[in-house]
């Protein structure tokens, strides 16, 4: 009986992981197709389409734009999220529960609604569609996530360390930069890498708030309008690879946090 349960468990696990990762496996496999049609039978492997992607100026420009928007917006989001978390954890504020709920509210709102709201706001304020506008949108959706991660890791033991530093004569800015930030570094890096992952893959807000300079997901959508081909598969595989790297860095950061 126990052996049967184990076999069924393994079959169930294989079915679940196969359902999740089979589309990705097919995407990567046919990105290595040597012919111009991403259909069976498989002919390859070949790096022809990866070379075509990397030699395409528009795609490489979109790749650089995505990295720029993701890194800068994630840095801004984690900085603001840290300051918000520190303020709520270290000071007694009136209506703090309500305010914390308002900060995390964008996590429950559709990106389409947020993007449309930002589009209307920017049109009213005279802010043109650009990478800057898209970056602001990414900060809006990632700041609540960074706040939630960092705030959940702020405990009483950090308060005691900060109090000891103040008793030794350290000014508040030194306590914040030399004590609080290093102690909270794993949570800060976790929020940063997770924000990078979400920003790197984000399409809706980038599509609504950019015009000429676009991010890679928007360029992938433009390619797909002309139909599937191994070039779009190669671009998708590169996006997936970067996402995996960011997720691995996030997991390593959390593992370091557990060990400390």
C-alpha atoms as an extended CHARMM CRD file, in Angstrom:
* protein
*
       260  EXT
         1         1  UNK       CA              0.0000000000        0.0000000000        0.0000000000  PROA      1               0.0000000000
         2         2  UNK       CA              2.7720000000        2.4230000000        0.9260000000  PROA      2               0.0000000000
         3         3  UNK       CA              4.5900000000        1.6380000000       -2.3250000000  PROA      3               0.0000000000
         4         4  UNK       CA              1.4210000000        2.3780000000       -4.3290000000  PROA      4               0.0000000000
         5         5  UNK       CA              0.9790000000        5.7120000000       -2.5670000000  PROA      5               0.0000000000
         6         6  UNK       CA              4.6000000000        6.6080000000       -3.3200000000  PROA      6               0.0000000000
         7         7  UNK       CA              4.1830000000        5.7410000000       -7.0120000000  PROA      7               0.0000000000
         8         8  UNK       CA              0.9780000000        7.7640000000       -7.2730000000  PROA      8               0.0000000000
         9         9  UNK       CA              2.6830000000       10.6930000000       -5.5300000000  PROA      9               0.0000000000
        10        10  UNK       CA              5.5810000000       10.6070000000       -7.9800000000  PROA      10              0.0000000000
        11        11  UNK       CA              3.2350000000       10.3730000000      -10.9680000000  PROA      11              0.0000000000
        12        12  UNK       CA              1.2000000000       13.2950000000       -9.6310000000  PROA      12              0.0000000000
        13        13  UNK       CA              4.3470000000       15.3830000000       -9.0940000000  PROA      13              0.0000000000
        14        14  UNK       CA              5.5780000000       14.5870000000      -12.6180000000  PROA      14              0.0000000000
        15        15  UNK       CA              2.1920000000       15.5350000000      -14.0630000000  PROA      15              0.0000000000
        16        16  UNK       CA              2.1210000000       18.8460000000      -12.1860000000  PROA      16              0.0000000000
        17        17  UNK       CA              5.6840000000       19.8310000000      -13.1010000000  PROA      17              0.0000000000
        18        18  UNK       CA              5.1730000000       18.6400000000      -16.6620000000  PROA      18              0.0000000000
        19        19  UNK       CA              2.0430000000       20.7900000000      -16.9530000000  PROA      19              0.0000000000
        20        20  UNK       CA              3.9640000000       23.8240000000      -15.6570000000  PROA      20              0.0000000000
        21        21  UNK       CA              7.2470000000       23.4320000000      -17.5320000000  PROA      21              0.0000000000
        22        22  UNK       CA              6.2580000000       21.6740000000      -20.7790000000  PROA      22              0.0000000000
        23        23  UNK       CA              5.4460000000       24.9790000000      -22.5720000000  PROA      23              0.0000000000
        24        24  UNK       CA              8.8320000000       26.3690000000      -21.5370000000  PROA      24              0.0000000000
        25        25  UNK       CA             10.6230000000       23.2130000000      -22.7000000000  PROA      25              0.0000000000
        26        26  UNK       CA              8.8690000000       23.4300000000      -26.0800000000  PROA      26              0.0000000000
        27        27  UNK       CA              9.7300000000       27.1460000000      -26.3370000000  PROA      27              0.0000000000
        28        28  UNK       CA             13.4280000000       26.5560000000      -25.6610000000  PROA      28              0.0000000000
        29        29  UNK       CA             13.5420000000       23.4690000000      -27.8770000000  PROA      29              0.0000000000
        30        30  UNK       CA             12.1370000000       25.2030000000      -30.9430000000  PROA      30              0.0000000000
        31        31  UNK       CA             14.2870000000       28.2780000000      -30.3440000000  PROA      31              0.0000000000
        32        32  UNK       CA             17.1020000000       25.9160000000      -31.3650000000  PROA      32              0.0000000000
        33        33  UNK       CA             15.3160000000       24.9490000000      -34.5920000000  PROA      33              0.0000000000
        34        34  UNK       CA             17.5280000000       25.4160000000      -37.6200000000  PROA      34              0.0000000000
        35        35  UNK       CA             14.6480000000       25.8990000000      -40.0900000000  PROA      35              0.0000000000
        36        36  UNK       CA             12.3590000000       28.9130000000      -40.4190000000  PROA      36              0.0000000000
        37        37  UNK       CA              9.2720000000       27.1580000000      -39.0800000000  PROA      37              0.0000000000
        38        38  UNK       CA              8.8880000000       26.2730000000      -35.3670000000  PROA      38              0.0000000000
        39        39  UNK       CA              7.0090000000       23.0530000000      -36.0440000000  PROA      39              0.0000000000
        40        40  UNK       CA              7.8870000000       19.3340000000      -35.7150000000  PROA      40              0.0000000000
        41        41  UNK       CA             10.0030000000       17.5570000000      -36.6090000000  PROA      41              0.0000000000
        42        42  UNK       CA             12.8190000000       19.2180000000      -34.6860000000  PROA      42              0.0000000000
        43        43  UNK       CA             15.8430000000       20.1270000000      -36.8200000000  PROA      43              0.0000000000
        44        44  UNK       CA             18.8460000000       21.2730000000      -34.8770000000  PROA      44              0.0000000000
        45        45  UNK       CA             20.2590000000       22.2250000000      -32.5350000000  PROA      45              0.0000000000
        46        46  UNK       CA             21.2580000000       25.5790000000      -33.9710000000  PROA      46              0.0000000000
        47        47  UNK       CA             22.0360000000       29.0070000000      -32.5070000000  PROA      47              0.0000000000
        48        48  UNK       CA             20.9280000000       30.7050000000      -35.7160000000  PROA      48              0.0000000000
        49        49  UNK       CA             17.9470000000       32.4800000000      -34.1610000000  PROA      49              0.0000000000
        50        50  UNK       CA             19.8390000000       33.6090000000      -31.0830000000  PROA      50              0.0000000000
        51        51  UNK       CA             22.3820000000       35.2090000000      -33.4160000000  PROA      51              0.0000000000
        52        52  UNK       CA             19.5120000000       36.8600000000      -35.3060000000  PROA      52              0.0000000000
        53        53  UNK       CA             18.0960000000       38.2490000000      -32.0680000000  PROA      53              0.0000000000
        54        54  UNK       CA             21.4230000000       39.5990000000      -30.8250000000  PROA      54              0.0000000000
        55        55  UNK       CA             22.1220000000       41.1970000000      -34.2210000000  PROA      55              0.0000000000
        56        56  UNK       CA             18.7170000000       42.9050000000      -34.3220000000  PROA      56              0.0000000000
        57        57  UNK       CA             19.2620000000       46.5080000000      -33.1900000000  PROA      57              0.0000000000
        58        58  UNK       CA             15.6300000000       47.0100000000      -32.1830000000  PROA      58              0.0000000000
        59        59  UNK       CA             15.5580000000       43.8880000000      -30.0160000000  PROA      59              0.0000000000
        60        60  UNK       CA             18.9030000000       44.5770000000      -28.3730000000  PROA      60              0.0000000000
        61        61  UNK       CA             17.7980000000       48.1550000000      -27.6750000000  PROA      61              0.0000000000
        62        62  UNK       CA             14.6010000000       46.8230000000      -26.0800000000  PROA      62              0.0000000000
        63        63  UNK       CA             16.7020000000       44.3850000000      -24.0510000000  PROA      63              0.0000000000
        64        64  UNK       CA             18.8560000000       47.2290000000      -22.7120000000  PROA      64              0.0000000000
        65        65  UNK       CA             15.7270000000       49.2750000000      -21.9920000000  PROA      65              0.0000000000
        66        66  UNK       CA             14.2170000000       46.3990000000      -20.0180000000  PROA      66              0.0000000000
        67        67  UNK       CA             17.3570000000       45.9720000000      -17.9360000000  PROA      67              0.0000000000
        68        68  UNK       CA             17.5530000000       49.7250000000      -17.3220000000  PROA      68              0.0000000000
        69        69  UNK       CA             13.9010000000       50.0890000000      -16.3110000000  PROA      69              0.0000000000
        70        70  UNK       CA             13.9850000000       46.9370000000      -14.1700000000  PROA      70              0.0000000000
        71        71  UNK       CA             17.1670000000       47.8610000000      -12.2880000000  PROA      71              0.0000000000
        72        72  UNK       CA             16.3730000000       51.5510000000      -11.6950000000  PROA      72              0.0000000000
        73        73  UNK       CA             12.7040000000       51.0170000000      -10.7990000000  PROA      73              0.0000000000
        74        74  UNK       CA             13.5890000000       48.1110000000       -8.4930000000  PROA      74              0.0000000000
        75        75  UNK       CA             16.2180000000       50.2230000000       -6.7490000000  PROA      75              0.0000000000
        76        76  UNK       CA             13.6890000000       53.0320000000       -6.2620000000  PROA      76              0.0000000000
        77        77  UNK       CA             10.9840000000       50.6080000000       -5.1020000000  PROA      77              0.0000000000
        78        78  UNK       CA             13.2040000000       48.8420000000       -2.5660000000  PROA      78              0.0000000000
        79        79  UNK       CA             14.5340000000       52.1720000000       -1.2210000000  PROA      79              0.0000000000
        80        80  UNK       CA             11.0600000000       53.6240000000       -0.7420000000  PROA      80              0.0000000000
        81        81  UNK       CA              9.7610000000       50.3090000000        0.5760000000  PROA      81              0.0000000000
        82        82  UNK       CA             12.5650000000       50.1240000000        3.1260000000  PROA      82              0.0000000000
        83        83  UNK       CA             11.9630000000       53.6780000000        4.3390000000  PROA      83              0.0000000000
        84        84  UNK       CA              8.2270000000       53.0130000000        4.6580000000  PROA      84              0.0000000000
        85        85  UNK       CA              8.8200000000       49.7610000000        6.5370000000  PROA      85              0.0000000000
        86        86  UNK       CA             11.3460000000       51.4200000000        8.8570000000  PROA      86              0.0000000000
        87        87  UNK       CA              8.9570000000       54.2770000000        9.6030000000  PROA      87              0.0000000000
        88        88  UNK       CA              6.0500000000       51.9740000000       10.4480000000  PROA      88              0.0000000000
        89        89  UNK       CA              8.2260000000       49.6090000000       12.4970000000  PROA      89              0.0000000000
        90        90  UNK       CA             10.0560000000       52.2500000000       14.5110000000  PROA      90              0.0000000000
        91        91  UNK       CA              7.4660000000       54.9860000000       15.0750000000  PROA      91              0.0000000000
        92        92  UNK       CA              3.9090000000       55.0100000000       16.3950000000  PROA      92              0.0000000000
        93        93  UNK       CA              1.7890000000       56.6190000000       13.6890000000  PROA      93              0.0000000000
        94        94  UNK       CA             -1.9220000000       57.4330000000       13.8750000000  PROA      94              0.0000000000
        95        95  UNK       CA             -3.9230000000       55.0400000000       11.7180000000  PROA      95              0.0000000000
        96        96  UNK       CA             -0.8160000000       52.9600000000       10.9340000000  PROA      96              0.0000000000
        97        97  UNK       CA             -2.9150000000       49.8550000000       10.2180000000  PROA      97              0.0000000000
        98        98  UNK       CA             -4.9710000000       51.6970000000        7.6200000000  PROA      98              0.0000000000
        99        99  UNK       CA             -1.8810000000       53.2840000000        6.0980000000  PROA      99              0.0000000000
       100       100  UNK       CA             -0.1230000000       49.9090000000        5.8070000000  PROA      100             0.0000000000
       101       101  UNK       CA             -3.2130000000       48.5340000000        4.0980000000  PROA      101             0.0000000000
       102       102  UNK       CA             -3.1920000000       51.4120000000        1.6100000000  PROA      102             0.0000000000
       103       103  UNK       CA              0.4800000000       50.8280000000        0.7890000000  PROA      103             0.0000000000
       104       104  UNK       CA             -0.0910000000       47.1410000000        0.0430000000  PROA      104             0.0000000000
       105       105  UNK       CA             -3.3750000000       47.7700000000       -1.8170000000  PROA      105             0.0000000000
       106       106  UNK       CA             -1.7730000000       47.8060000000       -5.3250000000  PROA      106             0.0000000000
       107       107  UNK       CA             -0.8830000000       44.1290000000       -4.8040000000  PROA      107             0.0000000000
       108       108  UNK       CA             -4.5920000000       43.3240000000       -5.1330000000  PROA      108             0.0000000000
       109       109  UNK       CA             -5.3070000000       45.5920000000       -8.1170000000  PROA      109             0.0000000000
       110       110  UNK       CA             -5.0110000000       44.4800000000      -11.7360000000  PROA      110             0.0000000000
       111       111  UNK       CA             -1.9690000000       45.8350000000      -13.5860000000  PROA      111             0.0000000000
       112       112  UNK       CA             -4.3420000000       46.8760000000      -16.3630000000  PROA      112             0.0000000000
       113       113  UNK       CA             -6.2610000000       49.1460000000      -13.9750000000  PROA      113             0.0000000000
       114       114  UNK       CA             -3.0430000000       50.5890000000      -12.5520000000  PROA      114             0.0000000000
       115       115  UNK       CA             -1.6510000000       51.1760000000      -16.0360000000  PROA      115             0.0000000000
       116       116  UNK       CA             -4.8270000000       52.8920000000      -17.2440000000  PROA      116             0.0000000000
       117       117  UNK       CA             -4.9070000000       55.0710000000      -14.1240000000  PROA      117             0.0000000000
       118       118  UNK       CA             -1.2780000000       56.0910000000      -14.6260000000  PROA      118             0.0000000000
       119       119  UNK       CA             -1.9320000000       56.7820000000      -18.3080000000  PROA      119             0.0000000000
       120       120  UNK       CA             -4.8040000000       59.1350000000      -17.4560000000  PROA      120             0.0000000000
       121       121  UNK       CA             -2.7580000000       60.7940000000      -14.6990000000  PROA      121             0.0000000000
       122       122  UNK       CA              0.2840000000       61.3160000000      -16.9290000000  PROA      122             0.0000000000
       123       123  UNK       CA             -1.8750000000       62.6900000000      -19.7560000000  PROA      123             0.0000000000
       124       124  UNK       CA             -3.4240000000       65.1620000000      -17.3070000000  PROA      124             0.0000000000
       125       125  UNK       CA              0.0120000000       66.1310000000      -15.9260000000  PROA      125             0.0000000000
       126       126  UNK       CA              1.5540000000       66.4390000000      -19.3870000000  PROA      126             0.0000000000
       127       127  UNK       CA              4.0390000000       63.5900000000      -18.8820000000  PROA      127             0.0000000000
       128       128  UNK       CA              4.7470000000       61.9240000000      -22.2400000000  PROA      128             0.0000000000
       129       129  UNK       CA              4.8670000000       58.2020000000      -22.7920000000  PROA      129             0.0000000000
       130       130  UNK       CA              8.4280000000       57.0950000000      -22.1680000000  PROA      130             0.0000000000
       131       131  UNK       CA             10.6830000000       54.6840000000      -20.3140000000  PROA      131             0.0000000000
       132       132  UNK       CA             10.5340000000       57.0940000000      -17.3740000000  PROA      132             0.0000000000
       133       133  UNK       CA              6.7490000000       56.7840000000      -17.2420000000  PROA      133             0.0000000000
       134       134  UNK       CA              7.0080000000       52.9910000000      -17.4610000000  PROA      134             0.0000000000
       135       135  UNK       CA              9.6260000000       53.0090000000      -14.6990000000  PROA      135             0.0000000000
       136       136  UNK       CA              7.3200000000       55.0150000000      -12.4330000000  PROA      136             0.0000000000
       137       137  UNK       CA              4.6010000000       52.4670000000      -13.1210000000  PROA      137             0.0000000000
       138       138  UNK       CA              6.9400000000       49.6320000000      -12.1560000000  PROA      138             0.0000000000
       139       139  UNK       CA              7.7750000000       51.4220000000       -8.9110000000  PROA      139             0.0000000000
       140       140  UNK       CA              4.0560000000       51.6790000000       -8.1430000000  PROA      140             0.0000000000
       141       141  UNK       CA              3.5180000000       47.9240000000       -8.5160000000  PROA      141             0.0000000000
       142       142  UNK       CA              6.7720000000       46.8340000000       -6.8540000000  PROA      142             0.0000000000
       143       143  UNK       CA              6.9490000000       49.2090000000       -3.8760000000  PROA      143             0.0000000000
       144       144  UNK       CA              4.1530000000       47.3910000000       -1.9600000000  PROA      144             0.0000000000
       145       145  UNK       CA              5.9470000000       44.0790000000       -2.4680000000  PROA      145             0.0000000000
       146       146  UNK       CA              9.2630000000       45.4540000000       -1.1800000000  PROA      146             0.0000000000
       147       147  UNK       CA              7.4780000000       47.0400000000        1.7700000000  PROA      147             0.0000000000
       148       148  UNK       CA              5.7440000000       43.7650000000        2.7000000000  PROA      148             0.0000000000
       149       149  UNK       CA              8.9850000000       41.7410000000        2.5200000000  PROA      149             0.0000000000
       150       150  UNK       CA             11.1010000000       44.2000000000        4.5130000000  PROA      150             0.0000000000
       151       151  UNK       CA              8.4410000000       45.0810000000        7.0820000000  PROA      151             0.0000000000
       152       152  UNK       CA              7.8700000000       41.3850000000        7.8670000000  PROA      152             0.0000000000
       153       153  UNK       CA             11.5590000000       41.0160000000        8.7850000000  PROA      153             0.0000000000
       154       154  UNK       CA             11.8290000000       43.9950000000       11.1180000000  PROA      154             0.0000000000
       155       155  UNK       CA             11.8450000000       42.6560000000       14.6910000000  PROA      155             0.0000000000
       156       156  UNK       CA             12.6120000000       43.7310000000       18.2380000000  PROA      156             0.0000000000
       157       157  UNK       CA             16.2120000000       42.5250000000       18.1180000000  PROA      157             0.0000000000
       158       158  UNK       CA             17.0180000000       45.2220000000       15.5520000000  PROA      158             0.0000000000
       159       159  UNK       CA             15.4720000000       47.8500000000       17.8310000000  PROA      159             0.0000000000
       160       160  UNK       CA             17.8420000000       46.8680000000       20.6260000000  PROA      160             0.0000000000
       161       161  UNK       CA             20.8710000000       47.1190000000       18.3350000000  PROA      161             0.0000000000
       162       162  UNK       CA             19.7760000000       50.5340000000       17.0910000000  PROA      162             0.0000000000
       163       163  UNK       CA             19.1620000000       51.7390000000       20.6570000000  PROA      163             0.0000000000
       164       164  UNK       CA             22.6580000000       50.6180000000       21.6560000000  PROA      164             0.0000000000
       165       165  UNK       CA             24.1480000000       52.5510000000       18.7330000000  PROA      165             0.0000000000
       166       166  UNK       CA             22.2570000000       55.7050000000       19.7610000000  PROA      166             0.0000000000
       167       167  UNK       CA             23.4290000000       55.2990000000       23.3580000000  PROA      167             0.0000000000
       168       168  UNK       CA             26.9990000000       55.2380000000       22.0450000000  PROA      168             0.0000000000
       169       169  UNK       CA             26.4630000000       58.5890000000       20.3500000000  PROA      169             0.0000000000
       170       170  UNK       CA             25.6130000000       57.6010000000       16.7650000000  PROA      170             0.0000000000
       171       171  UNK       CA             23.3390000000       60.1020000000       14.9690000000  PROA      171             0.0000000000
       172       172  UNK       CA             20.0950000000       58.8100000000       13.4360000000  PROA      172             0.0000000000
       173       173  UNK       CA             21.3870000000       58.7300000000        9.8560000000  PROA      173             0.0000000000
       174       174  UNK       CA             24.3640000000       56.6140000000       10.9030000000  PROA      174             0.0000000000
       175       175  UNK       CA             22.1010000000       54.2460000000       12.7990000000  PROA      175             0.0000000000
       176       176  UNK       CA             19.9970000000       53.8670000000        9.6750000000  PROA      176             0.0000000000
       177       177  UNK       CA             22.8590000000       53.3980000000        7.2020000000  PROA      177             0.0000000000
       178       178  UNK       CA             25.3960000000       51.5070000000        9.3420000000  PROA      178             0.0000000000
       179       179  UNK       CA             23.1070000000       49.4290000000       11.5500000000  PROA      179             0.0000000000
       180       180  UNK       CA             19.6120000000       48.9890000000       10.1310000000  PROA      180             0.0000000000
       181       181  UNK       CA             20.5110000000       48.5960000000        6.4510000000  PROA      181             0.0000000000
       182       182  UNK       CA             23.2440000000       45.9360000000        6.9870000000  PROA      182             0.0000000000
       183       183  UNK       CA             21.0220000000       43.9750000000        9.3860000000  PROA      183             0.0000000000
       184       184  UNK       CA             18.1310000000       44.0910000000        6.9150000000  PROA      184             0.0000000000
       185       185  UNK       CA             20.3360000000       43.4400000000        3.8650000000  PROA      185             0.0000000000
       186       186  UNK       CA             18.9440000000       39.9390000000        3.0700000000  PROA      186             0.0000000000
       187       187  UNK       CA             15.3580000000       41.2250000000        3.0490000000  PROA      187             0.0000000000
       188       188  UNK       CA             16.3780000000       44.2970000000        1.0320000000  PROA      188             0.0000000000
       189       189  UNK       CA             18.1680000000       42.1910000000       -1.5870000000  PROA      189             0.0000000000
       190       190  UNK       CA             15.2380000000       39.7540000000       -1.6950000000  PROA      190             0.0000000000
       191       191  UNK       CA             12.8310000000       42.6100000000       -2.3990000000  PROA      191             0.0000000000
       192       192  UNK       CA             15.1730000000       44.0320000000       -5.0370000000  PROA      192             0.0000000000
       193       193  UNK       CA             15.6230000000       40.7820000000       -6.9730000000  PROA      193             0.0000000000
       194       194  UNK       CA             11.9200000000       39.9200000000       -6.8120000000  PROA      194             0.0000000000
       195       195  UNK       CA             11.0900000000       43.4020000000       -8.0920000000  PROA      195             0.0000000000
       196       196  UNK       CA             13.6030000000       42.9190000000      -10.8880000000  PROA      196             0.0000000000
       197       197  UNK       CA             11.8740000000       39.6730000000      -11.8530000000  PROA      197             0.0000000000
       198       198  UNK       CA              8.4230000000       41.2680000000      -11.9930000000  PROA      198             0.0000000000
       199       199  UNK       CA              9.6460000000       44.3850000000      -13.7820000000  PROA      199             0.0000000000
       200       200  UNK       CA             11.6270000000       42.3630000000      -16.3340000000  PROA      200             0.0000000000
       201       201  UNK       CA              8.5410000000       40.3430000000      -17.3490000000  PROA      201             0.0000000000
       202       202  UNK       CA              5.9440000000       43.1260000000      -17.0410000000  PROA      202             0.0000000000
       203       203  UNK       CA              4.0350000000       43.8920000000      -20.2470000000  PROA      203             0.0000000000
       204       204  UNK       CA              0.7580000000       45.7250000000      -19.6340000000  PROA      204             0.0000000000
       205       205  UNK       CA              2.1070000000       48.8560000000      -17.9310000000  PROA      205             0.0000000000
       206       206  UNK       CA              5.0950000000       49.0380000000      -20.2950000000  PROA      206             0.0000000000
       207       207  UNK       CA              2.7700000000       48.7210000000      -23.2920000000  PROA      207             0.0000000000
       208       208  UNK       CA              0.4790000000       51.4910000000      -22.0630000000  PROA      208             0.0000000000
       209       209  UNK       CA              3.1870000000       53.9410000000      -20.9630000000  PROA      209             0.0000000000
       210       210  UNK       CA              5.8560000000       53.6730000000      -23.6960000000  PROA      210             0.0000000000
       211       211  UNK       CA              5.7930000000       54.8250000000      -27.2940000000  PROA      211             0.0000000000
       212       212  UNK       CA              9.0320000000       54.7470000000      -29.2860000000  PROA      212             0.0000000000
       213       213  UNK       CA             11.5250000000       53.3650000000      -26.7540000000  PROA      213             0.0000000000
       214       214  UNK       CA              9.9450000000       50.1090000000      -25.6150000000  PROA      214             0.0000000000
       215       215  UNK       CA             10.8630000000       47.2200000000      -23.3450000000  PROA      215             0.0000000000
       216       216  UNK       CA             11.5460000000       43.6610000000      -24.4500000000  PROA      216             0.0000000000
       217       217  UNK       CA              8.0880000000       42.2110000000      -23.5850000000  PROA      217             0.0000000000
       218       218  UNK       CA              6.4980000000       44.8880000000      -25.7850000000  PROA      218             0.0000000000
       219       219  UNK       CA              8.8580000000       44.0390000000      -28.6340000000  PROA      219             0.0000000000
       220       220  UNK       CA              8.0330000000       40.3400000000      -28.2280000000  PROA      220             0.0000000000
       221       221  UNK       CA              4.3550000000       41.2270000000      -28.5730000000  PROA      221             0.0000000000
       222       222  UNK       CA              5.1520000000       43.1900000000      -31.7660000000  PROA      222             0.0000000000
       223       223  UNK       CA              6.9510000000       40.1420000000      -33.1720000000  PROA      223             0.0000000000
       224       224  UNK       CA              4.0690000000       37.8410000000      -32.3020000000  PROA      224             0.0000000000
       225       225  UNK       CA              1.6690000000       40.0090000000      -34.3050000000  PROA      225             0.0000000000
       226       226  UNK       CA              3.3260000000       38.6490000000      -37.4580000000  PROA      226             0.0000000000
       227       227  UNK       CA              3.0740000000       35.0310000000      -36.2770000000  PROA      227             0.0000000000
       228       228  UNK       CA              5.2600000000       32.5310000000      -34.4710000000  PROA      228             0.0000000000
       229       229  UNK       CA              8.8090000000       31.9270000000      -35.6510000000  PROA      229             0.0000000000
       230       230  UNK       CA             12.0140000000       30.6230000000      -34.0540000000  PROA      230             0.0000000000
       231       231  UNK       CA             13.1720000000       34.2170000000      -33.5170000000  PROA      231             0.0000000000
       232       232  UNK       CA             10.3270000000       34.9120000000      -31.0860000000  PROA      232             0.0000000000
       233       233  UNK       CA             11.0990000000       31.6080000000      -29.3900000000  PROA      233             0.0000000000
       234       234  UNK       CA             14.7330000000       32.6840000000      -28.9540000000  PROA      234             0.0000000000
       235       235  UNK       CA             13.6790000000       36.0170000000      -27.4450000000  PROA      235             0.0000000000
       236       236  UNK       CA             11.2710000000       34.2500000000      -25.1040000000  PROA      236             0.0000000000
       237       237  UNK       CA             13.9900000000       31.8350000000      -24.0420000000  PROA      237             0.0000000000
       238       238  UNK       CA             16.3260000000       34.7260000000      -23.2170000000  PROA      238             0.0000000000
       239       239  UNK       CA             13.6120000000       36.3950000000      -21.1200000000  PROA      239             0.0000000000
       240       240  UNK       CA             12.9900000000       33.1220000000      -19.3050000000  PROA      240             0.0000000000
       241       241  UNK       CA             16.7220000000       32.6500000000      -18.6610000000  PROA      241             0.0000000000
       242       242  UNK       CA             17.0690000000       36.1010000000      -17.0950000000  PROA      242             0.0000000000
       243       243  UNK       CA             13.9640000000       35.4660000000      -14.9570000000  PROA      243             0.0000000000
       244       244  UNK       CA             15.4440000000       32.1810000000      -13.7270000000  PROA      244             0.0000000000
       245       245  UNK       CA             18.7000000000       33.9130000000      -12.7770000000  PROA      245             0.0000000000
       246       246  UNK       CA             16.8140000000       36.5620000000      -10.7980000000  PROA      246             0.0000000000
       247       247  UNK       CA             14.6790000000       33.9470000000       -9.0320000000  PROA      247             0.0000000000
       248       248  UNK       CA             17.7900000000       31.9290000000       -8.1220000000  PROA      248             0.0000000000
       249       249  UNK       CA             19.4150000000       35.0450000000       -6.6750000000  PROA      249             0.0000000000
       250       250  UNK       CA             16.2210000000       35.6950000000       -4.7120000000  PROA      250             0.0000000000
       251       251  UNK       CA             16.2000000000       32.1410000000       -3.3140000000  PROA      251             0.0000000000
       252       252  UNK       CA             19.8860000000       32.3380000000       -2.3980000000  PROA      252             0.0000000000
       253       253  UNK       CA             19.2040000000       35.5680000000       -0.5500000000  PROA      253             0.0000000000
       254       254  UNK       CA             16.3650000000       33.9580000000        1.4000000000  PROA      254             0.0000000000
       255       255  UNK       CA             18.5810000000       30.9510000000        2.1830000000  PROA      255             0.0000000000
       256       256  UNK       CA             21.2230000000       33.2760000000        3.5640000000  PROA      256             0.0000000000
       257       257  UNK       CA             18.5430000000       34.9620000000        5.6570000000  PROA      257             0.0000000000
       258       258  UNK       CA             17.4400000000       31.6250000000        7.1540000000  PROA      258             0.0000000000
       259       259  UNK       CA             21.0050000000       30.6990000000        8.0560000000  PROA      259             0.0000000000
       260       260  UNK       CA             21.5670000000       33.9950000000        9.8440000000  PROA      260             0.0000000000
